[in-house]
Amino acid sequence: MADDIDRAHELEELHRAAALKARLTRKPYPPQDIECGKVFCIDCGDEVPPARLNVEPETPWCVECQGYHELKDRC
């Protein structure tokens, strides 16, 4: 049990560090080109894959960042 909690905490710290680094090296909000089908994650700036947009058209996050937010909400 403690190992799972430690791993979750470690993943959260790694994700925060990556998100902070991404925010420091990019514009405040990534460009959104919805007409061309390009949407970018508001946390990391990576393009949100078209398949994900077909399932969740209004999502602000890529799959990895969405997973982080779901994990954070559970803790």
C-alpha positions as CSV (number, residue, x, y, z in Angstrom):
1,M,0.0,0.0,0.0
2,A,2.7,2.4,0.9
3,D,4.6,1.6,-2.3
4,D,1.5,2.6,-4.3
5,I,1.2,5.9,-2.5
6,D,4.9,6.6,-2.8
7,R,4.7,5.9,-6.6
8,A,1.6,8.1,-7.0
9,H,3.4,10.9,-5.1
10,E,6.5,10.4,-7.3
11,L,4.4,10.5,-10.5
12,E,2.7,13.7,-9.3
13,E,6.0,15.4,-8.6
14,L,7.4,14.4,-12.0
15,H,4.3,15.6,-13.8
16,R,4.4,18.9,-11.9
17,A,8.0,19.4,-12.8
18,A,7.3,18.6,-16.5
19,A,4.3,20.9,-16.6
20,L,6.3,23.8,-15.0
21,K,9.1,23.3,-17.5
22,A,6.6,23.3,-20.3
23,R,4.9,26.5,-19.0
24,L,8.2,28.3,-18.7
25,T,9.2,27.5,-22.3
26,R,5.9,28.2,-24.1
27,K,3.3,30.9,-24.6
28,P,0.7,31.1,-21.8
29,Y,-1.9,29.2,-23.9
30,P,-1.0,26.9,-26.8
31,P,-2.5,27.8,-30.2
32,Q,-5.8,26.2,-31.0
33,D,-6.6,25.6,-34.6
34,I,-10.0,23.9,-34.2
35,E,-11.1,24.4,-37.8
36,C,-8.1,22.3,-38.9
37,G,-8.7,19.8,-36.1
38,K,-5.6,20.8,-34.1
39,V,-6.0,21.3,-30.4
40,F,-3.2,21.4,-27.9
41,C,-3.1,20.3,-24.3
42,I,-3.3,23.3,-21.9
43,D,-0.8,21.6,-19.5
44,C,2.0,20.3,-21.6
45,G,1.3,21.9,-25.0
46,D,1.4,18.6,-27.0
47,E,-1.2,18.2,-29.7
48,V,-4.3,16.3,-28.6
49,P,-4.7,13.4,-31.0
50,P,-7.7,13.5,-33.3
51,A,-8.9,10.2,-32.0
52,R,-9.2,11.7,-28.5
53,L,-11.0,14.7,-29.9
54,N,-13.5,12.4,-31.5
55,V,-14.3,10.8,-28.1
56,E,-14.0,14.1,-26.0
57,P,-14.3,17.1,-28.4
58,E,-14.1,19.7,-25.6
59,T,-11.1,18.1,-23.7
60,P,-8.4,20.6,-22.7
61,W,-5.8,17.8,-22.0
62,C,-3.9,15.1,-23.8
63,V,-4.3,11.5,-22.5
64,E,-1.3,11.7,-20.3
65,C,-2.3,15.0,-18.6
66,Q,-5.9,13.8,-18.3
67,G,-4.6,10.7,-16.4
68,Y,-2.6,12.9,-14.1
69,H,-5.7,15.0,-13.3
70,E,-7.8,11.9,-12.6
71,L,-5.1,10.5,-10.3
72,K,-4.8,13.8,-8.5
73,D,-8.6,13.9,-8.0
74,R,-8.6,10.4,-6.5
75,C,-6.0,11.3,-3.8
